[in-house]
């Protein structure tokens, strides 16, 4: 695996860990929804995850990241359709999909 790809995988891992740090152990959607700064921080980390994934796909086509295209599409949605970002969808991504992505990225980094 190219060094550059490892860097992007590490960026994804760091962004997921940052989201987990922002949210803390008490995961409360209503607190998330009420806190604009928290929402913007999470959205920014999702942008980073999507951009890093996109760069990986351009460099090494052999690397398999489940739902990679959806990750990149989510990044584009958050950036370009910022006025229609749905907090419920972001919350689902954070609570359901990012834990799986973190495991996948950690496994790729171990190779």
N, C-alpha and C positions, 0 to 999 in steps of 0.2 A: 504494500500500500504506500502510495506517495505521501511524503511528509506533509504536503499542503492539505491533502485529504484528512489526515489525522488532525491537523489544526482545526479544520472545519467541524470535524466530529467532536472535538473538544469544545468548540464554541457552542455547539448544540447542547452538549452535556452541561456546560456552564449556565446556559440560558434556562434550561429546565430546572437546574438546582437553584438558580436565582428566583424563579417563579415560586418554587416550593418555599424558599426563604421568605419572600414577600407575603405569602399567604399564611405561613406558620402552620402549626398543628391543628388549629381550630379553623376548619374550612367551612365558611359560612357565606353562601351565595349572596344573601341580602347585604351583608357587610361589604362584600366585594362590589356589588352593584351601587352602593351608596358612596364608595370612595373613588372619586375620579382619578386621583393620583395613582392609586393601586391599579385601577383598570388600565391606565395609560402605560404603566410600567410593565404589566403583563403583556399588553399588546405589543410593546416594543420588543420584548423578548421573543414573542412569536414571530415578529418580523425577522429577527436575527436567525431564528431556527429555520425559517423558510428560505432566507437568502443563503445560508450556509449549505442547506440541502441542495439548492439550485446549483451552487458552485461545485458541489461534489458530483452531481449528475453530469455536469459539463466536462469534468476532468476524468472521472473513472466510471465508465458505463457499467462495469462489472459489479460494482458495489450495489447490493440490494438493500434498500431501505423501504420497508413496508409503507405504503401510502405516500411515497415520496412526491408524487405529482400533486396529491391533495395538500400536502404540507406547503409546497410552493404556491399553489392556488390560494391557500389561506393567507399566506404572506401578502400576495397581491391584493386580495380582498381587503385586508386590514389597512394596507397603505392607500389603495386607490379608491376604495369605497368606504372611507373612514366614517362617513356620515350615516352609513347603514350597518355598522358593526353591531351585531346582536350579542349582548352580554351572556345570554343563555347558551349560545353556540360556543363562545369563547370558554365559558365555564365547563362545558362538556369536553372540549378539547383538553383543557387543563386537568380535569379530574379523571377522564377516561383514557385519552390517547397519549398524553405526555408520559405517564408512568411506563407504558409499554415502549415508547420511543426511547426513553432513558435506558431501559434494559438492553434494547437492540443496539444502541450506540455504544454502551459499555462493552458489549460482546464484540463489536467491530474493533474497538480500540485495543482489546486484548489480543487480537490476532497479530 
